[in-house]
Amino acid sequence: MTTTSNPSAMPVAADRKSGVSQWLPLPLDVLLLCLALLLTYTPTLYTLLGTTDAALWQKGEHSHGPIMAAVSSWLLFKRWCEFNESATASPAVPKGQAWAWPCFVFGAFWYVVGRSLGIIYFEVGSFIPMLTGVILLVGGWSLLNAVKFPLFFFVFMVPLPGFVIDPVSQFVKLQVSTVTTELLWFFGYPASHTGVIINIGQYQLLVADACAGMRTLFMLEAMGILYINVMRHTSWLRNISLALLIVPISFTANCIRVIFLALLTYHFGDEVGQGFLHGFAGIVLFTVALALIIMLDTFLRAVSATLSARKGATS
């Protein structure tokens, strides 16, 4: 009695580990596809990091872009490697592979439109459907499911247009200015505000975008979502609640930062308030925000445990 094997049913991972590929973190064909995608977007990276007006990643309100891109790339690489290590066998044609081509067409359309018309938002945003196409072409739906979070996280690197950022930033800065002056006045400080300009004693402070604008809200929301993913909570209600509550947490952290800078300026002068400690206040902002997120997560965890215990006792 003889046995035959179907080549299409052989483990793909084992086949790809042969030769030089066994020394690579990802299969050689995957690395070549990713390299081709990177080369395609090299002019875009040059535009974002150059010296022209379109170099948005060089500007304060969009300077989080490279950080988000680096974090997303690292997460994608890590999850992709984990998927390859856990995969035992897969069909010759991964399920969902045909959907790669609509993704390529959709991404290429917005890339061409953005590149030809100089709309950097379309050009950068097209990277996500193009990368989705690469993922589907290589591993189909199973690989896409494994790397869906880092793929989503790339959204935070895409610059937002001014007509979206400016109204929201202006509203947030105005509310931060109001809350800051009200609190300082309550504690006996001679504080008032005119729009986004805070008057405290003989000093005037402008609440800029970098202090309390859309950029900080965007980065803190990204940090909170990353925290939720790293903690790997199973409750969708808890995850969604925590993600939504990051918005008031960001607002609170921004208020604390502006109060901190206002008090520094009032007690030690403008040079101290605008010097090294001004940059240090940014670290304070993210430290406070992270601490508030962890405290809120701990509270939600305690509430969830209490409700589960009561439900178990009544059943």
C-alpha positions as CSV (number, residue, x, y, z in Angstrom):
1,M,0.0,0.0,0.0
2,T,1.4,3.4,-1.0
3,T,0.5,6.9,0.3
4,T,0.6,10.1,-1.6
5,S,0.6,13.6,-0.3
6,N,-1.1,16.7,-1.7
7,P,1.5,19.5,-2.1
8,S,-1.2,22.1,-1.7
9,A,-1.9,20.8,1.8
10,M,1.7,20.9,3.0
11,P,2.5,23.5,5.7
12,V,3.3,26.8,4.1
13,A,5.4,27.8,7.0
14,A,7.6,24.8,6.6
15,D,8.0,25.4,2.9
16,R,9.0,29.0,3.4
17,K,11.6,28.2,6.0
18,S,13.8,26.5,3.5
19,G,17.1,28.0,2.3
20,V,18.0,31.6,3.1
21,S,14.4,32.3,4.4
22,Q,15.1,30.4,7.6
23,W,17.4,33.2,8.7
24,L,14.8,35.9,8.1
25,P,12.2,37.1,10.6
26,L,9.6,37.0,7.8
27,P,9.5,35.0,4.6
28,L,11.6,36.5,1.8
29,D,8.6,37.1,-0.5
30,V,6.8,39.0,2.2
31,L,9.9,41.2,2.9
32,L,10.1,41.9,-0.8
33,L,6.5,43.0,-1.0
34,C,6.9,45.2,2.1
35,L,10.1,46.7,0.6
36,A,8.2,47.5,-2.7
37,L,5.5,49.2,-0.7
38,L,8.1,51.2,1.3
39,L,9.8,52.3,-1.9
40,T,6.4,53.4,-3.3
41,Y,5.9,55.7,-0.3
42,T,9.5,56.9,-0.1
43,P,8.6,60.2,-1.9
44,T,5.7,60.6,0.6
45,L,8.0,60.2,3.5
46,Y,10.4,62.7,2.0
47,T,7.5,65.2,1.6
48,L,6.4,64.7,5.2
49,L,9.9,65.1,6.6
50,G,11.2,67.7,4.2
51,T,11.5,71.5,4.3
52,T,8.4,72.5,2.3
53,D,5.0,73.6,3.5
54,A,3.8,70.0,3.0
55,A,6.3,68.7,5.6
56,L,3.5,68.3,8.2
57,W,5.5,65.9,10.4
58,Q,7.9,68.7,11.0
59,K,5.2,70.9,12.5
60,G,4.1,70.8,16.1
61,E,0.5,69.8,15.5
62,H,1.5,66.8,13.4
63,S,4.8,65.8,15.0
64,H,3.2,62.7,16.5
65,G,3.0,61.1,13.0
66,P,6.5,59.5,13.0
67,I,5.9,58.1,16.5
68,M,2.6,56.6,15.5
69,A,4.1,55.1,12.3
70,A,7.0,53.6,14.2
71,V,4.8,52.1,16.9
72,S,2.3,50.7,14.3
73,S,5.2,49.2,12.3
74,W,6.7,47.5,15.3
75,L,3.3,46.1,16.4
76,L,2.6,44.9,12.8
77,F,6.0,43.2,12.6
78,K,5.5,41.5,16.0
79,R,2.0,40.3,15.3
80,W,3.0,39.1,11.9
81,C,5.9,37.0,13.3
82,E,3.6,35.6,16.0
83,F,1.1,34.6,13.3
84,N,3.9,32.8,11.3
85,E,5.1,31.0,14.3
86,S,1.6,29.8,15.3
87,A,0.5,28.8,11.8
88,T,0.8,25.1,11.1
89,A,-0.8,24.6,7.8
90,S,-2.6,26.8,5.3
91,P,-4.1,26.3,1.8
92,A,-2.1,27.2,-1.3
93,V,-4.5,30.1,-1.9
94,P,-5.3,31.9,1.4
95,K,-9.0,32.6,1.9
96,G,-9.8,36.2,1.0
97,Q,-6.7,36.6,-1.1
98,A,-8.8,37.9,-4.0
99,W,-9.8,40.9,-2.0
100,A,-6.2,42.2,-2.1
101,W,-6.7,43.6,-5.6
102,P,-9.7,45.8,-4.8
103,C,-7.6,47.2,-1.9
104,F,-4.7,47.9,-4.2
105,V,-6.9,49.6,-6.7
106,F,-8.6,51.7,-4.0
107,G,-5.3,52.6,-2.4
108,A,-3.6,53.4,-5.7
109,F,-6.5,55.7,-6.7
110,W,-6.2,57.9,-3.6
111,Y,-2.4,57.8,-3.8
112,V,-2.4,59.1,-7.4
113,V,-5.1,61.7,-6.6
114,G,-3.1,62.9,-3.5
115,R,0.3,62.9,-5.2
116,S,-0.9,64.6,-8.4
117,L,-3.0,67.3,-6.6
118,G,-0.7,67.7,-3.7
119,I,-3.2,66.6,-1.1
120,I,-1.0,65.0,1.4
121,Y,-3.9,63.6,3.5
122,F,-5.1,61.4,0.7
123,E,-1.5,60.4,-0.2
124,V,-0.7,59.2,3.4
125,G,-4.1,57.7,4.0
126,S,-3.8,55.6,0.9
127,F,-1.0,53.6,2.6
128,I,-3.6,51.8,4.8
129,P,-5.6,50.1,2.0
130,M,-2.4,49.4,0.1
131,L,-0.9,47.7,3.2
132,T,-4.2,45.8,3.7
133,G,-3.8,44.5,0.1
134,V,-0.3,43.2,0.9
135,I,-1.6,41.5,4.0
136,L,-4.5,39.8,2.2
137,L,-2.3,38.8,-0.7
138,V,0.1,37.0,1.7
139,G,-2.2,35.5,4.3
140,G,-5.8,36.2,3.5
141,W,-8.4,36.8,6.2
142,S,-6.6,34.9,8.9
143,L,-3.5,37.1,8.7
144,L,-5.6,40.2,8.4
145,N,-7.4,39.2,11.6
146,A,-4.1,38.6,13.4
147,V,-2.7,42.1,12.5
148,K,-6.0,44.1,12.5
149,F,-5.0,46.3,15.5
150,P,-1.6,47.5,14.2
151,L,-3.2,48.1,10.8
152,F,-5.9,50.2,12.5
153,F,-3.3,52.0,14.6
154,F,-1.7,53.4,11.4
155,V,-4.8,55.7,11.2
156,F,-3.1,57.8,13.9
157,M,-0.2,58.7,11.7
158,V,-2.4,60.2,9.0
159,P,-2.4,64.0,9.3
160,L,-5.8,65.6,9.7
161,P,-6.7,68.5,7.6
162,G,-6.8,72.0,9.1
163,F,-10.6,72.4,8.7
164,V,-11.0,69.4,11.0
165,I,-8.2,70.2,13.5
166,D,-8.7,74.0,13.9
167,P,-12.3,74.2,15.1
168,V,-11.8,71.3,17.6
169,S,-8.5,72.7,18.8
170,Q,-9.9,76.2,19.3
171,F,-12.9,74.8,21.3
172,V,-10.6,72.6,23.5
173,K,-8.2,75.5,24.1
174,L,-11.0,77.8,25.1
175,Q,-12.4,75.3,27.5
176,V,-9.0,74.6,29.0
177,S,-8.4,78.3,29.4
178,T,-11.8,78.7,31.2
179,V,-11.3,75.8,33.6
180,T,-7.7,76.9,34.3
181,T,-8.6,80.5,35.2
182,E,-11.6,79.4,37.3
183,L,-9.5,77.0,39.3
184,L,-6.7,79.5,39.8
185,W,-9.2,82.2,40.8
186,F,-10.8,79.9,43.3
187,F,-7.5,79.3,45.0
188,G,-6.8,83.0,45.2
189,Y,-4.6,83.7,42.2
190,P,-5.3,86.9,40.1
191,A,-6.2,84.9,37.0
192,S,-8.5,85.7,34.1
193,H,-8.7,84.9,30.4
194,T,-9.5,86.6,27.1
195,G,-10.2,83.8,24.6
196,V,-7.2,81.5,24.8
197,I,-5.0,84.1,26.4
198,I,-4.6,83.6,30.2
199,N,-3.8,86.6,32.4
200,I,-2.1,85.8,35.7
201,G,-0.6,88.6,37.6
202,Q,1.6,90.6,35.3
203,Y,2.0,87.8,32.8
204,Q,0.0,86.7,29.8
205,L,0.1,83.0,28.6
206,L,-1.2,81.9,25.2
207,V,-2.7,78.4,25.2
208,A,-1.2,77.1,22.0
209,D,-2.1,73.9,20.0
210,A,0.9,72.1,21.5
211,C,-0.4,72.7,25.0
212,A,-4.0,71.8,24.7
213,G,-5.0,71.3,21.0
214,M,-6.1,68.4,18.9
215,R,-2.6,67.0,18.7
216,T,-2.5,66.1,22.4
217,L,-6.0,64.7,22.3
218,F,-5.1,62.6,19.3
219,M,-1.9,61.3,21.0
220,L,-3.6,60.6,24.3
221,E,-6.4,58.7,22.5
222,A,-3.8,56.7,20.7
223,M,-1.9,55.9,23.9
224,G,-5.1,54.9,25.6
225,I,-6.2,52.6,22.8
226,L,-2.7,51.1,22.8
227,Y,-3.0,50.5,26.5
228,I,-6.3,48.7,26.0
229,N,-4.8,46.5,23.4
230,V,-1.8,45.6,25.4
231,M,-3.9,44.8,28.5
232,R,-6.0,42.5,26.2
233,H,-9.3,43.0,28.1
234,T,-12.0,40.5,27.0
235,S,-15.0,42.8,27.8
236,W,-16.0,44.9,24.8
237,L,-18.1,47.1,27.1
238,R,-15.1,47.8,29.3
239,N,-12.9,48.5,26.3
240,I,-15.3,50.9,24.6
241,S,-16.0,52.7,27.9
242,L,-12.3,53.2,28.6
243,A,-11.7,54.4,25.0
244,L,-14.5,57.0,25.3
245,L,-13.4,58.2,28.7
246,I,-9.9,58.9,27.4
247,V,-11.4,62.2,26.0
248,P,-12.2,63.7,29.4
249,I,-9.0,62.2,30.7
250,S,-7.1,64.1,28.0
251,F,-9.0,67.3,28.8
252,T,-8.1,66.9,32.5
253,A,-4.4,66.3,31.8
254,N,-4.3,69.3,29.5
255,C,-5.8,71.5,32.3
256,I,-3.2,70.2,34.8
257,R,-0.4,71.0,32.4
258,V,-1.6,74.6,31.7
259,I,-2.1,75.2,35.5
260,F,1.4,73.8,36.1
261,L,2.9,76.3,33.5
262,A,0.8,79.2,34.8
263,L,1.9,78.7,38.4
264,L,5.6,78.3,37.3
265,T,5.3,81.6,35.4
266,Y,3.5,83.4,38.2
267,H,6.0,82.4,41.0
268,F,9.3,82.1,39.1
269,G,8.9,84.4,36.0
270,D,8.4,84.0,32.3
271,E,11.9,82.6,31.6
272,V,11.3,79.6,33.9
273,G,7.8,79.0,32.6
274,Q,9.0,79.1,29.0
275,G,12.3,77.3,29.5
276,F,13.2,73.7,30.2
277,L,10.2,73.2,32.5
278,H,7.8,74.1,29.7
279,G,9.0,71.0,27.8
280,F,9.0,69.0,31.0
281,A,5.3,69.9,31.4
282,G,4.7,67.7,28.3
283,I,6.1,64.7,30.2
284,V,3.8,65.7,33.1
285,L,0.9,65.7,30.8
286,F,1.4,62.2,29.5
287,T,2.3,60.9,33.0
288,V,-0.8,62.3,34.5
289,A,-2.9,60.9,31.6
290,L,-1.4,57.5,31.9
291,A,-2.0,57.4,35.6
292,L,-5.6,58.5,35.2
293,I,-6.1,55.8,32.5
294,I,-4.7,53.1,34.9
295,M,-6.8,54.4,37.8
296,L,-9.9,54.3,35.7
297,D,-9.1,50.9,34.4
298,T,-8.6,49.6,37.9
299,F,-11.9,51.1,38.9
300,L,-13.8,49.5,36.0
301,R,-12.1,46.2,36.8
302,A,-13.3,46.4,40.4
303,V,-16.8,47.3,39.3
304,S,-16.9,44.5,36.8
305,A,-15.6,42.0,39.5
306,T,-18.3,43.3,42.0
307,L,-21.1,42.9,39.4
308,S,-19.9,39.4,38.5
309,A,-19.8,38.4,42.2
310,R,-23.3,39.7,42.8
311,K,-24.6,37.9,39.7
312,G,-23.0,34.7,40.8
313,A,-24.5,35.0,44.3
314,T,-28.0,35.6,43.0
315,S,-27.9,32.7,40.5
